[in-house]
Amino acid sequence: MKAKAVILVVDDQPQNIELLEAYLVPQGYEIVKAANGEEALGRLSGHPIDLILLDVRMPGLDGFEVTRRVRRDQTHRLLPIILVTVLRETEDRVKGIEAGCDDFISTPIDKMELLARVRSLLKVKAYNDLMSHYREELESEVTRRTEELKHALENLQQEITERKRAEEALRASLLEKEVLLREVHHRVKNNMQVISSLFNLQSGHTTNEECRAILKEGQTRIRSMSLVHEKLYQSRDLSRIDLAAYIQSLADHLFHVYLVNPAQVRLDTEFEEVALDINSAIPCGLILNELISNVLKHAFPEGRTGVIKIGLRRRGGDAIELRVADDGIGLPEGLDFRKAESFGLQIVNLLVDQLEAAIDLDRTKGTAFIIAFRELKYALKI
């Protein structure tokens, strides 16, 4: 039978605790009560707490300070915390976020909103607990298999044929992990979506347009990585991604994010069939994210119309070429994109190095970035 989730309710007003208890207990939650911050910290050491509902305004330790102390404790640093407050000022909510809380709920408390927020954070906690369990199991499995492989290789160093058979057996065993890998990709994608949602929540609590722009750019970068995992777990082949389909989805997403009018800026694509593994697909996606975002933000000011062209093709041998071109206003004269102070272009250059690629800029017809690379190959470590 599944154990009840235990919620620590902290409030210096008994009637508030009684109200929360009346909302939560009928839903199957177990309640632990504390009348102040010091008592709440003591309850943490004596009970297996799953979530904290914490009043902000209390004598002695207020909700902000209790949150900070919980986050400094390695045992409870990931424990979900919801601040209960009458305050709606952005400054106080920012203070709560900086202290480390996960969510807010304002008084008077709406029962349905309370239950929804509690369920949502308990799901996140359950996911984190599950991932921690998987990580421990995987580490144990990796350790066990590493020891087995070392022992096998010590006996088979003079037997090349047997060594090849052992390597094939290892590869075959990896195929057995397909279900687990699919689940991992799915969960990583969902976890990144949670991060993106937190960025969106943070954006809603600031009126600083520069901060909003930074958060939006962060969301698009997270989405470019999340999309790789989404495509992989949807694919029959968990080891490789259809790069053309991935680029199309990424471009469509960026056009949506930057509210591009199709009548103003048109997207033309020309793709050959190319498949990459995750080690090459993620840096490719981040590079494309920066280049396409840069075009959408700067190439067509004041309602200027134009075309963005994205090309993907194979060159001689196993080389791959990506091309992002536009007929917009172009980069400033004299700008060396390899030494640009723009954070986006710095990311592009770093990822080009990581991909062991070559990048060129063609200004003859607008602006075109051409990236040539080969899929990264990682040798099997024994």
Phi, psi and omega in degrees: 000135183291131180292150178291144172288136183257124182245126175272117180256121185240117180198140179276357178253112183303325182294329178291319178297318180298320180296313180297321179297321180294329179283321193268319185300317178297342178273003176095010179269146174264135186251132169245132188253148173214137184267353179200177184294317180298317179295323180297316180296326177291324179297327182299326183281346184245359182222148175279087185275139179255337182198150179242128167257114196234119176292140182281309186267102177221151174293153182077237178282118177278177184299325180296315183291321177299318179300314180299318181292322177297318182291335178281344180274116183300330181292326187240016187295339180258006182293127180297136179231127174248123177274129177258120189210152171273352185278136178238003180292141180302322183301318181289324178292321176298319179299320178294319179295317179296328178290334176119014179287161181260335184198169177232154166217134185264150174266149359294142188282129172273125186301313183295321179294317179301310183296323179296316181292320178297312180300318182298313181289327177293327175295317178298317179297317180298321178296315179297320177296320180294317179296323177296320178296316178299319181298317179296318179296318181294318178298319178295318180295318179297317179298315181296314182291328178296316178296319178298317182293319178300316180297319180295318182290330177298326181274344188242015183299328181269358183245087184299319181297316180293328178295318179298321178297320180296320179296320178295322178296322178294316179298320179297322180294329179293328178296333180292345181269012186303315182298316179296317180298319179299318179294320179298313178302318181296316182289323176298317178301315180295321180295320177294327177294323176297316178299315179299320179295323176295320175301317181295319177298315179299321180299326180287351182252018176221144176257001179283113184295328178294318177296319178300318181295319179297316180295321178296317179297321177298320178297319181293325179291319177297318180297322181297324177284318180300323182297327177299312180294323178297315180294324182292315183285343175274346185273153174290325180262106184287351184263347186221151183241140174287105188293323181298312179297323179296314180298318180299315180296319180296315180296316179300319179297316181293321175300321178291315182299317183269012173053048183281132176278117181301335178285342180264312182235123182256144177255122174248133180233148175218103189242137164261163182285118179221134177239137180231157171274173187297330182295330178264328185293320183295310176298324176301313181298318179293321177298311179298320179303314181292316183292315180293318178300318181299318178296313183296329182278327193236337191282337186231069181285158171054042175076012179297139179266160179177188184227137170252127180245128178240125181239146177221123179208161174266138175257193181302144181069224180254021180285148180235140179239129173249138181224126176238112186230153175211160178251035180279204186285347176083167177285154178302142178300139178084355180285126174263104186297339180284343180239016184294149178277348178302128180299321180298315180290329175296318177299316180303311183295320178296317182287329174299318177296317180298325181278356183056043185253172172243139180232135179230154178243127179245118182255008188293323179229079185082227180228130178220125172260130180240121180245125178242134183202170171242148180302134180293135178245132179244123180289147175292119181274132182242000000 
